[in-house]
């Protein structure tokens, strides 16, 4: 069954995929994240995501959290640098309850002061928790190095000082300016007629006043690579290398995704895993990641190793990058890599929640959702020459920023 779409007069977009399943899923995603904060608002988007659950004009916090949980459903939320998302899983009969709750949370939250104070303490504890985890911390710090003095580089959680300073007027001002109706998507995957779904959404969201986006995001420019090394009281040394890469709208995005998959993606047969972990046993964790934002992207390569092996491991990693810059993939290698990525995408769609969130983001960013056949066709069109050119553009050692937390030898 194809996707079914509709747009409310206020600009909110609706997307539904009917499935014959005993569990349904729904998401409300907004094109707003931590990069939309100003300097004094660091962590505010994430703080709002937490405090949306703390009570509305007709529900206390307990009733918000229990509304779906009492009937066996689940509700959750997350914040990224560019999105805020509320999503839920439930039995199909509870579509009316879910959509009413979503509307109540997003448009009628009261942000009571006593609840805000408790949530500040919780988020400060979350900040402390991430600082106790060098693997989490080093990835945040490298983004701050790459996107220096830019909102994309800031930690989504904010700082202890910024979080403790938030209040209700801060929240309301940010939501008024950034929670725009033309930047909202309601996405559904479930066993429910589209006509009935539309009536529910129109009832709970149709009367929301149109609030189109007027602000534009600050573009990142003038990347400069740098290297930092810190001595830490750790058993391992942690290293992350990074460079800017392609945006979500760049024609090279699919090719970069394939190239990252070959180098250090989730498969066990990646070049980093086979050439360093399996061959030498130097690393337990070694991986690469490519993240695309609306106007730029970032490529990162991470490994953790014994301090005595840091220099050798770094040399081996650079050698793998050099091979991708200098040696074109053979036709059999390329076809295997394509089939692996196509298979991974297909398996990801086995999870209806993963598909739900992917659909919502695709509609939000591209105003369309490609079918699995269209995605596969784009991957099949990638050439070895494409990957060689991208490797030379993104894997140039002179362009990498490097951050090392050096452990105790």
N, C-alpha and C positions, 0 to 999 in steps of 0.2 A: 504494500500500500504506500502511495506517495504521501509526502507531507502535505498537511492542510494549513493554509495561512489566512490571516485576516489582520486588518489594522483598524484600531478604534479611532474615532474622530480626534481624540486628544494625542494621537501619535503612538500609543502603546501597541507594539506588534505581538501577534499571537501565532504560535506554531504548535501543531499537534501531529503526532504520529500514532494512529490506532494500532494496537497490538492485542492479540488474544492471550491475555495473561491474567493471573489472579491478583497481581500487584500492579498498581499504577504509580506514576511519578510525576511531579510537577516542580517547576523552578520559576522564580522571578529573578531575572538578572538585569543589573544596571551597569551601564558603561561608565563607571566611576570607581576609582581606587585611590591608592596612596599617592600616585603621581599628581592627582588633582588637588592635593593639599598645598597651602602656602607654608612658609617657613615656621609660622607659629602654630600650625595645625598638624604637625608630624604625629602620625598615629591615629588621627581623628576618624578616618574612614573605617579602620579596624575597630575602634572604640564604638562607633555607631552600630556596626554589625553585632557587637556583643549586647549593646543596650536596647536594641530593638525588641529583645525578648523580655524586657524588664517591666512591662505593664502598658496597657492601653487605656483609653477612656472607659472601657467597659470590662477589662480583664486585668487582674493582678498578675504578677510574674508567674505564680504557680499555675494559674489557669491558662496562660499562654503556652507554657511548657507541657501541660497535661492535655490540651485540647485534642491533639492527635495521638499522643502516647496512650491515652486511656482507651483508644479503640485499636491499639496494636500498630499504629503508624510511627513514623520517625520524622523529625524535623531537624534541619541543620543549616549552617550558613558558613560562608568563607569570604575573605577579602584578598584580592591580589593587587598588583600595582595598577591595574586598569579596570577591574570588575569588582562588584559586590553582588553576592548571590545568596538567595534564600531558596532552599529546596526541601522536598519532602517525599516520602514513600508511604503508601497507604492502600487500603482496599478500595476498589473502584467506587463503591457505594458512598465513600466519604469525599468525593470531589467537591460537593457543595461546602462541606466543613473546611476543607483545605483552602479553597480560594477565598472564602470569607475571612479565614485567619490571616492569610497572606495580606489581604487588603487592610485588615485591622492593624497588623504589625507595621506595615510600611507607611500608612497614612494617618494612624490615630495613636501612635506611641506617645506616652506622656513623659518619659524620662525622669522619674521621681528622683529627687536628690539623694535620698538614703540608698537607693539602688545604684546610682551612679558612683557613689563613694565605694561601695563594695566591689563594683566591677573594676574600678581603678586599682584596687589592691590585687585583684585577680590578674589583671594584665601586667602589673609590675612583677608579680610572681612568674608570669609567662616570660617576661623579658629576662629575668634572672635565670630561668630554666634554659633558655636558648644560649645564654652566655656560658652556661656550664657544659655546653655541647660544642666542642671545637668544629665539628663537621658542619653544624648549622651556622655557627658564627662566621666561619671563614667564607662561606658562600655569600652571606650578607655583606661582609667587608669588601669582597672583591667587586661587588656591584657598586659599592660606594666609591671605589677607586676608578672603575671604568666610567661611571656616570657622575664624575666629580662635580660638586656644586649644582646638581640637578635633581629634581624630585624623584626621578627613576632610581637614583642611587640610595635613597633613604630607606631605612628599615621600615617595613610595613607596620611593625608594632609601635613605632615611635620611640621616645625616650621616657625614662621615669619622670623627668621634669615636665615634659610636654603633656603626658597622660594625666598627671596629678593636677594640671591646670585647667582641664576641660570642664565645661558646665553646659547646662541646657541651652542657653543662647548660642554657644559655639556649634552645638549639634544642629539646631534649627537653621542657623545661617548656612551651614555647609550643605544640608539637605536641600534647602531652597535653591541654592545655586547649582548643585551638582546632580540631584536626583531628578533628572529631566524626563518628562514623559516620552519624548521622541527618542530617548536613549534607554528605554525599558523594553524587555522582552519577557513574555509569559510563555513558557514552553511546557508541553505535556507529552508524555508517552504512556498510553494506557488504553484499557478496554472501556471506551466511553464515546458516545456519538459526538461528532464535532458540533452539530447544531445545538445540543444541550450544553456543551462546554462553552460555546459562544454566549449563550444566554446567561450562564453563571458569571462569566467574566464581565459582560456588559453590565450586569446588575451591580457588581462589586467594584468595578474599575471604570465604567463608562462615564460616571459623573465626576471623576477626578478632573480638575481644571488643567487644560493644556499648559505645559511649562517647557517650551522648546529651549534647547541649549543655545546659549549665546557666547559663552566663553570658549576660547581655543587653548589647546594644550601647548605648553612650552616645549619647543623643539630642542632636542639635544644636538649640540655641535661641538666641534674642536676637541675630539678625543685625543688624549696624550697618554701613551703607555708609561708605566712606572713599575718598579719592583720594591717590595717591602719584605723584610725578614724580621720576625720576632722570636726571641727565645721564650719558651714556655715550659712549665713543669708538667710535661706530658710524656707518656710512654712512646707515643708515635710522633713522627713529623707529618704535618699535613701541608699539602701544596695544592694551590689552585691557580690555573693560568686562564686568561680570558682575553677576548677581543670583541669589538663591536661586529655585528653581523646584519643580516637582512631583516627588514620589517615584515609584518604580516601581509602586506600588499605587494611585496617585491616578487618579480617573476622567478627569482632564484630560491624562493622559500622551500618549495618541495625538494629541490636538488640538495639544499643545505640539510634538510631533514634526513634525506637518504645518506648523505655523506657522514653526518653525525652518527647515524645508526651503524654504519660500517666501522667507524673509529671506536666509539665507546658507548653505544646505546645499550638497551636492556638485555640484548642477547648474550649468551655465554661465549659465542664465537666471534666477538668483536676483536679488532686488531689489538686494542690495549689489553684486553683480558687474556687473549691467547699469547701475545708476544711478550707480556711482562708478568702477569700473575701466574699463568699456567706454565710458562717456560722457565721462569726464574724463581717463582714463589716470593717475590718481593712485596706484593700488595694483597690485602684482603679486599679493600675497596679501591677500584679504579674505574672511572667512568667519564663520559663527556655529555654535555647537554646543550641544546640550542633552544632559546626562548625568543619568540618574535613578539614585539609590541606593535602598536599601531603605526609608529613612524621610524622604528629602529629595532635591532635585535641584539642579542648577546650570545656568544659561544663561550662555554666554560669547560675546562678539563680538570678533574680532581683526582688526587690519589693520596692515600695514607700509607706510610711505610716506616720501618724501623729507622731511627736517625742515622745509623751507620750505612743504610742503603739509599739515603736521599739523593746523593750525587749520581749514583749509578742509575737509579730509577728515572731521574730527570733526563739523563742522557738517552735512555731507551725511549722515553716518551717523545722527545724531540726527534728521534730517529724515525718513529712511526709517522710523525707529522711530515717529515722530510720525504718519506717514501710516497705519501699521498700527493705531495707537491710535484714530484719528479717522475713518477711511474704511473702511466695511464692504466686503469683497470682493464683486464681482458674481458672479452664478451661473456664468458662463462661466469667470471667473478661478478660482473655487473648484473647479470640476470639472476644469479643467486641472491644478491643483495636486494634487488627489487622484490623478488618473491618473499623474502623474509619480512620486509616492511609491509607488503600487502597483507601477509598473514597476520602480522601483529595488529594492524588496523582492524582486520576482520574480527580477531579475538576480542579486541577492546569493545567492539560493538555488541558482543555477547552480554555485556553488562548494560542493562537498560538505563541505570543511573549515569554511567559514563557517556552513553549515547545522548541522553537527555542534556547533560551539561555541554557536550560538544555541539549539539544542535543549537542550543541557546546562544553560545558564544559565536558560532558561525553566522547566525542571523544578525546578531548584534554588530559584528565587525564587518561582515561582507554583504549583509542584507540578502543572503541566500544560503541554502544548504545543499552542497554537492552530494549526489548519490554515490554509493560505494563504487559504482562503475566509472563515474567521472573522476573520482580520486585515483582509482587504479590506472585509468588511462593517462592521467597526468604523470604518475610515477613511471609508467612504461615508456613515456616519451623522453625521459632523461637519458642523456648520452654520457659516455666516458669522458668526452671532451668537456662537457659541462662541469663534471666533478673535478677535473684537473684544473680548470680555470678558477673555480670556487676555492679549491684548496690553496692555490697561490694567492688568492685575495684575502682569505680569512685565516690561513695558517702560517702567515709570515711571522717568523720568530721575532723580528724587530718590532712588530705591532702588538705583541702580547704584553699584558700586565700580569705580574706574578706576585702572589702573596704566599708566604711560608710561615707556618707556626712550627718552629724547630723544637723537637722534643729533646729530652735528656739522653745523651749517649751513655 
